[in-house]
Amino acid sequence: MSQQSNPNQNEQNTCSRCVMDTSDPNINFDEDGVCNHCSSFEKVTQKHWFPNSEGLVKLDQIVESIKSERCGLKYDVLMGLSGGVDSSYLALKMKEYGLSVLAVHVDAGWNSEMAVSNIELVVSSCGFDLKTVVLDWDEVRDLQLAYFQSGVANQDVPQDHAFFANLFYLAKKEGIRHIVSGGNIATESIFPSGWHCDAMDSANLKDIQRKFGSVKLKSYKVINWFDYWINIPYIKKITTIRPLDYLDYNREKAIEELQKIGYKPYGNKHGESRFTRFFQNYFLVKKYGYDKRRPHFSSLIMSGQMSRNEALVKLKQPAYENHSLMIEDISYVCKKLRITESELHGFIDSTNRSYTDFANWDAKNKILTNTLRAYSKLKIRLKCLTSPHEVIKNE
């Protein structure tokens, strides 16, 4: 069973600066062959990325502000810990900054043995309390199969939605106002919106489960639109902070630092989950022609951690560098989900669908965005209206 690449690869246009190509349906290039992702990177980094002394000052201020708000609570912050490089390195940094952290691991049934070991090492080294949330496997399995049948691209939703929903609701329950995330611009700035849907879109998740699932989601936590966009950020005032965006975060250096405590790297990004490894390196490539190494490498190129030539050389290799591991993962996924390899490839060969073929949050999100934009403009206008009166009064 061999790994197949996108059959149109040689005909595709590739960005002259990064390695994103026309497998992204929404990509466009300027006259120099530079793609819209590179242009967006420049705009985003000006406001949100500070891998320098300015970032250290900002992070110091954030940490001090968090500590001052504890008010007798046991924890300053809550953080999700997957065992991956980003969250594990973040844990080390939060220890250095002296924050009291409640680490949370959501076990969706796909942990690699190495991930379990790495989580234990990180928690032990940092001295953090760890809360593990184990999801009901029958519910996760049924939801995963529903997503296979749906034909949508983002097959990681059953895991990702549960991870974040549990973090948000646990923060609300524990009275913790700050969640620190390992998300970062340095390694994750580029990702084509045309490849996926919002994992937090519970309307999408529920509709797919309703149409293709057979098990009622009783214990699986689903976050609704009001909680996600209004209640949690504005009423409960729970904030999500990305400390790595204030540090000179280099993935290879982070791995070296983690290895000092016995941490073992996975090779691929997000290799801590056996399903995610299979999904990104096999299922996604074969069914949709999407190679998630492209946005990852492009992010590293933009942050100066990889050369474009190095990325192009790596992309010539199969996503699964180890063929026997690919065979092992396919067998494991089928056995875990209780399906045959023939059924799995039936899902791969089935019609591809967009998340917009199912109920979703898009309309509500558009209304919210327009409302916030109008409110922002109104504030500016009101400020302009009051200024002349102040001038007249002073005169």
FENTA-V562935 format. One record per backbone hydrogen bond with DSSP energy under -0.5 kcal/mol. NH is the residue of the N-H (numbers start at 1). CO is the residue of the C=O. If there is no record, write none. Layout:
BEGIN
NH | CO
NH | CO
END
This chain:
BEGIN
9 | 6
11 | 8
12 | 8
12 | 9
15 | 20
16 | 33
22 | 13
24 | 21
25 | 23
27 | 24
30 | 34
33 | 30
36 | 28
39 | 35
40 | 36
41 | 37
42 | 38
43 | 39
44 | 40
45 | 41
46 | 42
47 | 43
47 | 44
48 | 44
49 | 45
50 | 245
52 | 50
56 | 52
57 | 53
58 | 54
59 | 55
60 | 56
61 | 57
62 | 58
63 | 59
64 | 60
65 | 61
66 | 62
67 | 63
68 | 64
69 | 65
69 | 66
70 | 67
73 | 70
76 | 100
77 | 100
78 | 178
79 | 102
80 | 180
81 | 104
82 | 80
88 | 84
89 | 85
90 | 86
91 | 87
92 | 88
93 | 89
94 | 90
95 | 91
96 | 92
97 | 93
98 | 95
99 | 94
101 | 99
102 | 77
103 | 101
103 | 129
104 | 79
105 | 131
107 | 105
107 | 133
108 | 106
112 | 272
116 | 112
117 | 113
118 | 114
119 | 115
120 | 116
121 | 117
122 | 118
123 | 119
124 | 120
125 | 121
126 | 122
127 | 123
128 | 123
129 | 101
131 | 103
132 | 130
133 | 105
133 | 131
134 | 132
135 | 107
135 | 133
140 | 136
141 | 137
142 | 138
143 | 139
144 | 140
145 | 141
146 | 142
147 | 143
148 | 144
149 | 145
150 | 146
151 | 147
151 | 148
152 | 147
155 | 153
157 | 154
159 | 156
160 | 156
161 | 157
162 | 157
162 | 158
163 | 159
164 | 160
165 | 161
166 | 162
167 | 163
168 | 164
169 | 165
170 | 166
171 | 167
172 | 168
173 | 169
174 | 170
175 | 171
176 | 171
177 | 175
179 | 239
180 | 78
181 | 241
188 | 184
189 | 185
191 | 189
195 | 192
196 | 193
199 | 197
201 | 198
202 | 200
205 | 201
206 | 202
207 | 203
208 | 204
209 | 205
210 | 206
211 | 207
212 | 208
213 | 209
218 | 216
228 | 224
229 | 225
230 | 226
231 | 226
232 | 227
234 | 230
235 | 230
235 | 231
236 | 231
237 | 231
238 | 232
239 | 177
239 | 237
241 | 179
241 | 239
243 | 241
244 | 181
245 | 242
246 | 243
247 | 244
249 | 244
249 | 247
250 | 248
254 | 250
255 | 251
256 | 252
257 | 253
258 | 254
259 | 255
260 | 256
260 | 257
261 | 258
262 | 259
263 | 258
265 | 263
268 | 266
271 | 268
273 | 270
274 | 110
274 | 272
277 | 273
278 | 274
279 | 275
280 | 276
281 | 277
282 | 278
283 | 278
284 | 279
286 | 282
287 | 283
288 | 284
289 | 284
289 | 285
290 | 284
291 | 289
292 | 280
292 | 290
294 | 291
296 | 292
297 | 293
298 | 294
299 | 295
300 | 296
301 | 297
302 | 298
303 | 299
304 | 301
305 | 300
306 | 300
311 | 307
312 | 308
313 | 309
314 | 310
315 | 311
316 | 312
316 | 313
317 | 314
321 | 319
323 | 321
326 | 322
327 | 323
328 | 324
329 | 325
330 | 326
331 | 327
332 | 328
333 | 329
334 | 330
335 | 331
336 | 332
337 | 333
338 | 334
339 | 334
344 | 340
345 | 341
346 | 342
347 | 343
348 | 344
349 | 345
350 | 346
353 | 151
357 | 354
358 | 355
365 | 361
366 | 362
367 | 363
368 | 364
369 | 365
370 | 366
371 | 367
372 | 368
373 | 369
374 | 370
375 | 371
376 | 372
377 | 373
378 | 374
379 | 375
380 | 376
381 | 377
382 | 378
383 | 379
384 | 380
385 | 381
386 | 382
387 | 383
388 | 384
389 | 385
390 | 386
391 | 387
392 | 388
393 | 389
394 | 390
395 | 391
END
